[in-house]
Amino acid sequence: MIHHRNMPGHPEYQRQRLEQATHQLGLNQGEHQKTQMLQLLQELMRWNKTYNLTAIRDSDQALVHHLFDSLSVVKPLQEYLHETSKISARIMDVGSGAGLPGVVLAIAMPDVHVTCIDAVEKKISFIRMMKGLLGLKNLEAIHARVEDMPADPSDIVVSRAFASIRDFVLLAGKHLATNGYIVAMKGKEPVDEMLAMANEPDWKIAKTESLKVPELEAERCLVWIEKKGNT
């Protein structure tokens, strides 16, 4: 007899995989948080049929490429905020799309205020809907181009495939709080993009950190950028 619970796309199967992924990533997520993450995935796939929020149509692929990929940055960001003892920390997700990683960060880090920025209205509508549905009081969604917004100081300004590192820094840099970091989520180490930062007068790359995304064979890394003169 086939156990449907282990079938691709089955909620129980996805929950097992999510539990395994959070364990591999060293994350301490409660049952309620895992339920919220799976609800996010479910709604993303539902909205996608009408609004085309993501190119990924398969929920098992989205589980890995969207959810696990976003979760892989939680621990590095938590460690930085913990080391610096940031109280009521703020994270801005630029070019958030369907709230990746922003909504995932808001679920995984309930004590951190997360602002998602995107220029596409339907994507921001989806994030606002998820805020209400999941009761995420620490989440805000703004429909705007990041460069047109008034400065909104954040401890971490993060993006996932928003732009080249240099463009990201020049467009979003004004939103960084003193001694904060711009953090770019990238695939394999973007050597050319990093070289393009060498002559940048105000910014420097502080470090790159390789990430292991559960169930994903592809390379992933985080590039941490800081303002020159940071201590």
N, C-alpha and C positions, 0 to 999 in steps of 0.2 A: 504493500500500500504506500502511495506517495504521501509524504508529510508536507502538506501545503505550506506549513510555517517556514520551511526552508526554501520555498520557491522565491525566485527573484521578484522584487516588487511587493512582497507580502509584508505588512507592517511589523509583524513579530520578527521576521528575518532582518528587517532594517534596524529594528531596535537592538537586536543582538549585535549586529555589526557596529552600531553606534556605541554601544557599551564597550565593546572590544577596542574601538578606536579611541575613546576617551581614556581608557585604561592605558593603552600604548603611549598616548600623549602625556600621561601623568597628570590628567585633569580630574579634579574632584567635583563631578557634576551630579546634582541630585536627580531623583526620578522625575520631578516636575520639570526641571530644565531639559532633560532628554525628551520629554513629551513635547515641550515647546519647540524644540529643534525639529522634531519629526512633523509637527504641525506646520512649521515654516516650509519644510520641504513639500509637504502635501499641497499647501496653498500655492506655492510657486509653480508646481506642475499644473495645478488647476487653472490658474490665471494665464499660464503660458499658452494654453490652447487658444485663448482669445487675444491676448496682448503681446505675445512674443517678447517676453522679458529676458529669456536666455536661449541660446542656440541648442542647449541640451534638452532633449525631449523625454529621455528615459530616466525614471526616478532613481534607479540604482546607480546610474552614472552620475546624476546630480548629487546623490548622497556623498559620493567620493569627491567629485570635482568641485562641488560648491561647499557642502557642509564640512567634510573632513579637512579640505583645503583651508577653509576659514578657521576651523578649530586649531589648526597647527600653529597659528600665531598667538593663541591665547596665553600659553605659558611664558614665552619670551616677553610679552607685553606685561603680564602680571609680575614677572620677576623684576623688570625695570621699575615699575610703579612701587613695588614693595621695597626695593633697595633705596629708592629716593624718598620713601615714606610720604608719597603724595596723598594728601587727604582730599576727598571729593575730586578725584582725578577726572580729567576730560579727554575724550578721544574723538577726533573728527575723521570720518571715513569719506574720502573725496572720490567722486565718480562711483558712488556706491552701487549703482545698478539696482538690482533687486534686493539690496541690503546685504551684500556680501563684500567684506566680512561684517559690516556694521551691526546688522540685526543679530547675527550669531554672537558677536562680542557683547552686545547688550544682554543677551540671555545668559551667556557664560560668566559675565562679570557684573552682577546686579548692583554692585556698589560704585560702578563707574558710569559717568554720564556720557552717552554716545550720540553724536550728531552725524547723520547721513546727509551728504550733499549730492545732488545729481541735477543735471540740466534737463533731463527727460521727465516730463510731468507724470506719465503713467507709472514710472518706476517709483517715484516719490509717493504716489497714491497707494501703491502696493505696500510700501514700508509703513505708511500711516495706518493702513488697514491692519497690518500685522501688529503694530504697537497696541491698537485697541483690542484686537483678538487675543493677544497673549498677555495683555495687562503690563506692558513694559513701560513703567513710569520714567525709567532712566534713558529712554530713547526719544530722539527728536529727528524730524526729517524736513529738510529745507530744499525747495525747488529753486535752484539758482546755479549760475556759473560761479565756481569758487573764487575766481579772480574779481568778480563784481561785488562780492559780499564785503561788508565792513569787517575789520579784523575781529576774530572771535578766538581769543587765546586758548589753545588746547595743549595738553602735555604731550600728546602723541597725535600726529597727523599721518594717517595711514592710507594707502591705496593699493588696489589689486588691479593691475593691468589698466591703469588710468592713462598714463603717458610715459614718455621717457623720464628718467630720473631728473634730468636738468629741467625739463618743462614742468614737471611735478613741483619741484622746489621753487621755481620762479613764479608759478601760478598760485601755489598754496602756502608759500613760506610765511606770509604775513600773519597767518593764523596760528603760528607756533608760539607757545608761551616760553618765557625765559628758561634756558637750560632744558627745553624739551627736545624731542627727536621727530624728524620726518622719517617714516618707515615705509619703504617700498617693497611690496610683495612681488617677487619675480620668479621666473622659471630657473633655468641655469644661470650661473653668475653672469650678469650683463657687462662683460668687460668693456665693450665700446662705450656704453652709457656711463660707466664709471670713469673711463678715460676722459670723456667729455666734461666731467666735473673738475678736472685737474686745474683748469684756469679760472674757475669760478671764484670771484673775489670774496664772497660772503659765506660760502658754504663748503663743508668738507665731508667726505665719507668717513664715518667713525669706525664702522666695522661691517662685515657681512657675516651672516649666520646661516648655515645650511639647515633646512627643515626636512623632516621625514613625515610625509603625509601617508597615513595608513591606507593600504590597498592601492596606492598610486606608485607606479614605477618611475614616473618622470621626476627630474630634479626640481627642487624648489629652494628658494633662499629668501632671506630678509636682508635688505640693505638699509642700514641705519645712517642717517645724515644729520649732521648738527651744524649750528651756526658757528663760524670761526670766532674764537674768543671765548667759547664756553669753557668753564672750568671742569 
